[in-house]
Amino acid sequence: MTLFPRFRQQLLLPAALFALTAFPASAQSDPDRAISGSGKFPPGWNVRPDRGSADQVNFTATGDVFHFAMGPAGTFYRADWTKNGDQKFSARLTQTKAPSHPISYGLMFGGSDLGGPNQTYSYFLVRNQGEFFIANKEGNARPTTIVEWTPNGAIVKQGTDGRQTNTLGIQVQGDNVIFMVNGKEVTRLPRSKVHTDGMYGFRIGHNLDVDVDQVSR
């Protein structure tokens, strides 16, 4: 009987360590911020926020530049931005202010039912440490990681001023999906691994300020 509490303590320790590493303290203490002037988007655009509502996001356009000021993270799309078969999509994304901890942003593609219960899409993201990430999202389930966070020399890291600028690109060519950063291939995947046909747009993390321009579609 005296061994049971000690054995139980040994079992709980790894679980506690996992919780600390899986959910860093900095992320836990960074609630979605309040954004002024939110909820009014450029014509045709919609957002599916991870939490809350569109009123917690400020998305504006000045000429050919999109400006995103985020409360909760969100997926941005419009019905007339749709691609099927072989395709290309790229944009330059600039993180304009340093986040409190690594937070990602990038391109969304292969989207369907983005305003409904059976949402489906894939996304290609970068973050300030010079890493990229690819995942699939289906319905309300947690995203499925396709490529774990991976450093790559093609990705420009965050500067001392908090800014980070990279051009992300996706090219579907036959059975291959090629992922580019600043004109350099960082990885390629079989088309069967990700969603490619459907709506495309942007995926921006919570509490970020991001500008997007030089969109090629």
C-alpha positions as CSV (number, residue, x, y, z in Angstrom):
1,M,0.0,0.0,0.0
2,T,2.8,2.4,0.7
3,L,4.1,2.1,-2.8
4,F,0.9,3.2,-4.5
5,P,1.2,7.0,-3.9
6,R,4.8,7.0,-5.0
7,F,4.0,5.0,-8.2
8,R,1.1,7.4,-8.9
9,Q,3.4,10.4,-8.5
10,Q,5.8,8.8,-11.1
11,L,2.9,8.4,-13.5
12,L,1.7,12.0,-13.1
13,L,5.1,13.6,-13.6
14,P,5.5,12.8,-17.3
15,A,2.0,14.0,-18.0
16,A,2.7,17.3,-16.2
17,L,5.9,17.8,-18.2
18,F,4.0,17.1,-21.5
19,A,1.4,19.7,-20.6
20,L,4.1,22.3,-20.0
21,T,5.8,21.6,-23.3
22,A,2.6,21.2,-25.4
23,F,1.1,24.4,-24.1
24,P,3.8,27.0,-23.3
25,A,3.1,29.4,-20.5
26,S,3.5,32.4,-22.8
27,A,0.7,31.1,-25.1
28,Q,-1.6,30.4,-22.1
29,S,-1.2,33.9,-20.8
30,D,-1.9,35.6,-24.2
31,P,-5.7,36.0,-24.5
32,D,-7.3,37.3,-27.7
33,R,-7.0,41.1,-27.6
34,A,-9.8,43.5,-28.2
35,I,-9.6,45.2,-31.7
36,S,-11.2,48.6,-32.4
37,G,-13.1,49.2,-35.7
38,S,-13.6,45.5,-36.2
39,G,-16.1,43.4,-38.2
40,K,-16.1,45.4,-41.5
41,F,-14.2,43.7,-44.3
42,P,-13.4,44.5,-47.9
43,P,-16.3,43.5,-50.2
44,G,-16.6,39.8,-50.9
45,W,-14.4,38.7,-48.0
46,N,-15.4,36.5,-45.1
47,V,-13.6,35.1,-42.0
48,R,-14.1,32.0,-40.0
49,P,-12.6,32.9,-36.6
50,D,-11.3,30.1,-34.3
51,R,-13.2,31.6,-31.4
52,G,-15.7,34.4,-30.9
53,S,-16.9,36.3,-33.9
54,A,-15.9,38.5,-36.9
55,D,-16.3,41.6,-34.7
56,Q,-13.1,40.6,-33.0
57,V,-11.1,41.0,-36.3
58,N,-10.1,44.1,-38.2
59,F,-9.5,43.4,-41.9
60,T,-9.1,46.4,-44.3
61,A,-7.6,47.0,-47.8
62,T,-5.6,49.9,-49.0
63,G,-5.1,49.6,-52.8
64,D,-3.6,46.2,-53.3
65,V,-2.5,45.8,-49.7
66,F,-4.6,43.8,-47.1
67,H,-4.2,44.7,-43.4
68,F,-5.1,42.2,-40.8
69,A,-5.3,43.1,-37.1
70,M,-6.3,40.0,-35.2
71,G,-8.1,39.2,-32.0
72,P,-8.7,35.4,-32.4
73,A,-7.0,33.5,-35.2
74,G,-9.0,33.2,-38.4
75,T,-9.3,31.8,-41.9
76,F,-10.1,34.4,-44.6
77,Y,-11.8,33.4,-47.9
78,R,-14.1,34.6,-50.6
79,A,-16.4,32.6,-52.9
80,D,-14.8,33.9,-56.2
81,W,-11.3,32.9,-55.1
82,T,-11.5,29.3,-56.2
83,K,-9.0,27.0,-58.0
84,N,-9.1,23.4,-59.3
85,G,-6.6,21.2,-61.0
86,D,-3.1,22.6,-61.7
87,Q,-2.8,26.0,-60.1
88,K,-0.5,28.6,-58.5
89,F,-1.1,31.0,-55.6
90,S,1.4,33.2,-53.8
91,A,1.5,36.3,-51.7
92,R,4.0,38.4,-49.7
93,L,3.1,38.5,-46.0
94,T,4.6,40.9,-43.5
95,Q,4.3,40.5,-39.7
96,T,4.5,44.2,-38.7
97,K,4.8,43.8,-34.9
98,A,6.6,41.2,-32.8
99,P,4.2,38.7,-31.2
100,S,4.5,37.8,-27.5
101,H,5.3,34.2,-28.5
102,P,5.7,32.4,-31.8
103,I,2.4,32.8,-33.7
104,S,1.9,31.6,-37.3
105,Y,0.4,33.0,-40.5
106,G,0.2,32.1,-44.2
107,L,-1.9,30.7,-47.0
108,M,-5.1,28.7,-47.0
109,F,-6.1,26.5,-50.0
110,G,-8.4,23.7,-51.0
111,G,-11.3,25.2,-48.9
112,S,-14.9,24.0,-48.9
113,D,-17.9,24.7,-46.7
114,L,-15.8,27.4,-44.9
115,G,-19.0,29.0,-43.5
116,G,-20.6,25.7,-42.5
117,P,-20.2,22.7,-40.2
118,N,-18.1,20.6,-42.6
119,Q,-15.2,23.0,-43.3
120,T,-12.3,21.5,-45.1
121,Y,-9.0,23.2,-46.1
122,S,-5.2,23.0,-45.9
123,Y,-2.8,25.7,-44.9
124,F,0.9,26.6,-45.3
125,L,2.3,28.8,-42.5
126,V,5.5,30.4,-41.3
127,R,6.4,31.9,-38.0
128,N,8.9,34.4,-36.6
129,Q,11.6,31.8,-35.8
130,G,12.1,30.9,-39.5
131,E,10.0,27.7,-39.6
132,F,7.2,26.5,-41.8
133,F,4.2,24.2,-41.2
134,I,1.6,22.4,-43.3
135,A,-1.7,20.9,-42.0
136,N,-5.2,19.9,-42.9
137,K,-8.4,21.0,-41.3
138,E,-11.6,18.9,-41.4
139,G,-14.8,19.9,-39.6
140,N,-14.4,20.7,-35.9
141,A,-11.6,18.1,-35.4
142,R,-8.2,19.3,-34.4
143,P,-6.0,20.0,-37.5
144,T,-4.0,17.1,-38.8
145,T,-0.3,17.9,-39.1
146,I,1.2,17.0,-42.5
147,V,4.6,18.7,-42.0
148,E,5.7,19.6,-38.5
149,W,7.4,22.9,-37.7
150,T,10.6,22.8,-39.8
151,P,13.3,25.4,-40.0
152,N,14.5,26.4,-43.5
153,G,17.1,28.9,-44.6
154,A,14.8,30.3,-47.3
155,I,12.6,31.9,-44.6
156,V,13.5,35.3,-43.4
157,K,13.3,35.5,-39.6
158,Q,11.8,38.2,-37.5
159,G,14.1,41.3,-37.3
160,T,15.0,43.3,-34.2
161,D,12.1,45.7,-35.1
162,G,9.6,42.9,-34.9
163,R,9.0,42.7,-38.6
164,Q,9.2,39.6,-40.8
165,T,8.5,39.5,-44.5
166,N,8.3,36.4,-46.7
167,T,6.6,35.5,-50.0
168,L,4.8,32.2,-49.7
169,G,3.7,30.2,-52.7
170,I,1.9,27.0,-53.5
171,Q,2.0,25.3,-56.9
172,V,-0.1,22.2,-57.8
173,Q,1.5,20.4,-60.7
174,G,0.1,17.1,-61.6
175,D,0.4,14.8,-58.6
176,N,2.8,17.2,-56.8
177,V,2.1,20.1,-54.5
178,I,5.2,22.4,-54.3
179,F,5.6,24.8,-51.4
180,M,7.8,27.8,-51.9
181,V,9.2,30.6,-49.7
182,N,10.9,33.6,-51.4
183,G,11.1,31.6,-54.7
184,K,12.8,28.6,-53.2
185,E,11.2,25.2,-52.7
186,V,11.0,24.2,-49.1
187,T,9.1,20.9,-49.6
188,R,6.8,19.1,-52.0
189,L,4.0,16.6,-51.2
190,P,1.9,14.2,-53.1
191,R,-1.4,15.8,-54.0
192,S,-3.2,13.1,-52.0
193,K,-1.8,14.5,-48.8
194,V,-3.5,17.9,-48.8
195,H,-6.7,19.5,-50.1
196,T,-6.1,21.4,-53.3
197,D,-9.4,22.0,-55.1
198,G,-11.6,24.8,-53.7
199,M,-11.4,28.2,-52.1
200,Y,-8.1,29.8,-51.2
201,G,-7.1,32.8,-49.1
202,F,-5.2,33.4,-45.9
203,R,-4.8,32.0,-42.4
204,I,-3.7,34.6,-39.8
205,G,-2.9,33.7,-36.1
206,H,-4.3,35.4,-33.1
207,N,-3.2,38.8,-31.9
208,L,-1.0,39.3,-35.0
209,D,-0.7,42.4,-37.2
210,V,0.0,41.3,-40.8
211,D,0.0,43.0,-44.1
212,V,-0.4,41.0,-47.4
213,D,0.5,42.3,-50.8
214,Q,1.9,41.1,-54.2
215,V,-0.9,38.5,-54.4
216,S,-0.5,36.3,-57.5
217,R,-3.4,34.0,-58.3
